[in-house]
Amino acid sequence: MAEQDPTHKNCSGCHLVKPVEEFNFKYRAKGIRHLYCRECGKRQTRSHYKRNKRSYLKRNLRAYAERRQLVLEAKSRPCADCGIQYPYYVMDFDHKDGRLKEFALNTVHRVTKRAILREIAKCDVVCANCHRERTHRRWLAGLRDKDEGLKVNRVRST
């Protein structure tokens, strides 16, 4: 039996001998690569998706509905500021510390349930009016802080 060249591999799809760099890793830590070259792998993935598109779409819609339900349930509580319970579409998530915000909670189709729950834990649920009030107060405080910084810098420079 001929000794196998470690720099080349036979593709199980197109049956061509190609450089190993054209095969994705299956288990990188073990150095094991896929049986199909990248081109054949892409072709196989596309073909599989086309054959199973309906089940993929159903799964994605179901997952989206579950994640959306998490957000709606979290909004189904009274406002943390005024105490009035409004419909979910009037309620907002206000991040307690904006620097810790990883993503906006209106992008639930892109993230996991666990990530959504972590992000909700960083927020207060407030009605839209109270959220605008909070945001305005923070904005004013930021202006005051900037103004104070300018005054301090002016004093130091004289």
C-alpha positions in Angstrom: 0.0 0.0 0.0 1.3 3.4 -1.0 2.2 5.9 1.8 -0.4 8.6 2.1 0.7 12.2 1.5 -0.2 14.3 4.7 -0.5 17.5 2.7 -3.3 16.2 0.4 -6.6 14.4 0.9 -9.1 12.7 -1.3 -12.6 14.4 -1.3 -15.5 12.0 -0.8 -17.7 14.2 -2.9 -15.9 15.1 -6.1 -13.3 12.3 -5.6 -10.4 14.7 -6.4 -7.1 14.8 -4.4 -6.8 18.3 -3.0 -4.6 20.1 -0.5 -5.7 19.5 3.1 -6.2 23.3 3.5 -9.3 22.9 1.3 -11.0 20.7 3.9 -12.6 22.3 7.0 -11.7 21.0 10.4 -14.2 18.6 12.0 -12.3 18.5 15.3 -9.5 21.1 15.3 -8.0 20.0 18.6 -7.5 16.5 17.2 -6.5 17.7 13.7 -9.4 15.8 12.1 -10.8 17.3 8.9 -14.1 16.7 7.1 -14.4 14.1 4.3 -15.7 16.7 1.8 -13.7 19.6 0.5 -15.2 23.1 1.1 -16.9 23.3 -2.3 -18.6 19.9 -1.9 -19.5 20.7 1.7 -21.2 23.9 0.6 -23.0 22.0 -2.1 -24.1 19.3 0.3 -25.3 21.9 2.9 -27.3 23.9 0.3 -28.9 20.7 -1.0 -29.8 19.5 2.6 -31.3 22.9 3.3 -33.4 22.9 0.2 -34.7 19.4 1.0 -35.5 20.4 4.6 -36.4 24.1 4.2 -39.9 23.8 5.6 -38.7 22.1 8.9 -35.9 24.7 9.3 -38.4 27.5 8.9 -40.9 25.9 11.3 -38.1 25.4 13.9 -36.9 29.0 13.5 -40.5 30.4 13.8 -41.1 28.3 16.9 -37.8 29.5 18.5 -38.6 33.1 17.7 -42.1 32.8 19.2 -40.6 31.4 22.4 -38.1 34.1 22.7 -40.6 36.8 21.9 -42.9 35.3 24.6 -40.2 35.8 27.2 -40.0 39.5 26.4 -43.8 39.9 26.4 -44.1 38.2 29.8 -41.3 40.3 31.2 -43.2 43.4 30.1 -46.5 42.3 31.6 -45.9 44.0 35.0 -46.6 47.4 36.4 -44.2 50.3 35.7 -41.3 50.4 38.1 -41.7 54.2 38.5 -45.4 55.1 38.4 -46.8 51.6 39.3 -49.4 51.6 36.5 -49.8 48.5 34.5 -50.1 49.2 30.7 -50.2 46.8 27.8 -46.9 45.2 26.9 -46.5 47.5 23.8 -46.4 50.6 26.1 -43.7 49.1 28.4 -40.0 49.6 27.8 -36.8 48.0 29.1 -34.6 50.6 30.7 -31.1 49.4 31.3 -30.1 50.2 34.9 -26.5 50.8 33.7 -26.3 51.4 30.0 -22.6 50.5 29.9 -23.6 46.8 30.6 -26.0 46.7 27.7 -25.0 43.9 25.3 -27.9 44.3 22.9 -31.3 45.9 22.5 -34.2 43.6 23.5 -36.0 44.3 20.3 -33.5 42.0 18.5 -34.7 38.7 20.1 -34.5 36.9 16.8 -30.7 37.1 16.9 -29.9 35.8 20.4 -30.5 32.9 22.7 -33.1 32.6 25.5 -30.3 32.6 28.1 -28.9 35.9 26.6 -32.4 37.5 26.7 -32.9 36.5 30.3 -29.5 37.9 31.2 -30.3 41.2 29.5 -33.8 41.5 31.1 -32.1 41.1 34.5 -30.1 44.3 33.8 -33.3 46.3 33.2 -36.2 48.0 34.9 -39.6 47.6 33.2 -41.1 51.1 32.9 -43.9 52.7 30.8 -42.9 54.7 27.8 -43.6 58.0 29.6 -41.5 57.2 32.6 -38.7 55.9 30.3 -38.7 59.2 28.5 -38.5 61.1 31.8 -35.6 58.9 33.0 -33.8 59.3 29.7 -34.2 63.1 29.8 -33.0 63.2 33.4 -29.9 61.2 32.5 -29.3 63.5 29.5 -29.5 66.6 31.7 -27.2 65.0 34.3 -24.7 64.2 31.5 -24.8 67.8 30.4 -24.2 69.0 33.9 -21.3 66.6 34.3 -19.8 67.8 31.0 -20.3 71.4 32.1 -18.6 70.7 35.5 -15.7 69.2 33.6 -15.3 72.3 31.5 -15.4 74.5 34.6 -12.8 72.3 36.3 -10.6 72.5 33.2 -11.0 76.3 33.0 -10.0 76.7 36.6 -6.9 74.5 36.2 -5.7 76.4 33.1 -5.7 79.8 34.8 
